[in-house]
Amino acid sequence: MLLADCVVEPGSPPVLRPEQADVGGACEWLSAHRDDVRAVLDVHGALVLAGLPVRSPEDFAAARDAFFVSRATYREKATPRSSFGNDVYSSTDFPARQTIRAHNENSYTLSFPGLLMFGCLTAPDDGGATPVTDVRRVLRQLPESLVSEFRQRGWALVRNYTEEVGLPWETAFGTEDKAEVAEYCAANLVGLEWLADGSLRTVQRRSAIIKNTRVGEEIWFNHLVFWSEWSLAAEVREMMVDEFGSDGLPFNTRFGDGEPVSQADIALIDDAYREATVRRSWQPGDLMIVDNLLAAHGREPFTGERKVVVAMGEAVDLADCQPTVQPLPGFAGR
């Protein structure tokens, strides 16, 4: 019934206005309509609940707890965030002028959030939408020959943790103890190498295609384009390769056997993301709930102050998603 009440306009995720006067009422509504909201997510991947009386991180945390059955943690940190306490974070602290490409949260870990909740506390003057991308549609739009390659080979993430660019390993893993990092990596199938200068490099193979078993459909689920060197602006890529070398970039992606993915293939996948993306401008009090296994998300540049918070919930294990290749701590066959 809730699905029929949603407003679905071309180019926008579905929108619903619950018309609640206070946070308590909003929380009661979220709890009572949880199954209905999940039914909308099964179809669209995301739902905007507009105009709720959510004005602070505390209000947002209450709404989160009313809807999520359990919380999920942010693992192997890769982007800067501010914490507001109680597992509420800024959506990102990247500069306002920067575009953040579509990605599924924590696609490179062995366990990832099944649901995300975003909340707008302060809307920007212009731009700043959190676009969402139907990753079922992305998979359908890709050439079968390319899909077959990734189905058989998977994808790999290569990270170099430095003080200059990206996050240092101490921040990414939440510890200053190298033994703790090694223990985590061994348990989570992440290959690690301590370099001569004391920095860290990690490599992990993951499946590029998994199944959302809730709806019984395969999805394109990875950070392949997000962290590819070919997604950098040409002048930025040239500068960073000159500075760090092709093997020393803070992030890069490859096929799961370590072979490079061509610039043309990255552009093809990026186009598929663009065609499957919808967006809606934020307004204060808006919540957006996203099924992380059906929709990728990003961020568009903005002007003015923007305060969008996020919480993660209902963790899903990769092993339960029928990966087409098994995770490895390094490249396959090496």
Secondary structure by P-SEA (a helix, b strand, c coil): cccccccccccccbbbbcccccaaaaaaaaaaaaaaaaaaaaccccccccccccccaaaaaaaaaaccccccccccccbbbbbcccccccccccccccccccccccccccccccbbbbbbccccccccccccccaaaaaaaccaaaaaaaacbbbbbbbbbccccccccccccccccaaaaaaaaaaabbbbbbccccbbbbbbbbbccccccccccccccccccccccccccaaaaaaaaaacccccccccccccccccccaaaaaaaaaaaaaabbbbbbcccbbbbbccccccccccccccbbbbbbcccccccccccccccccccccccc
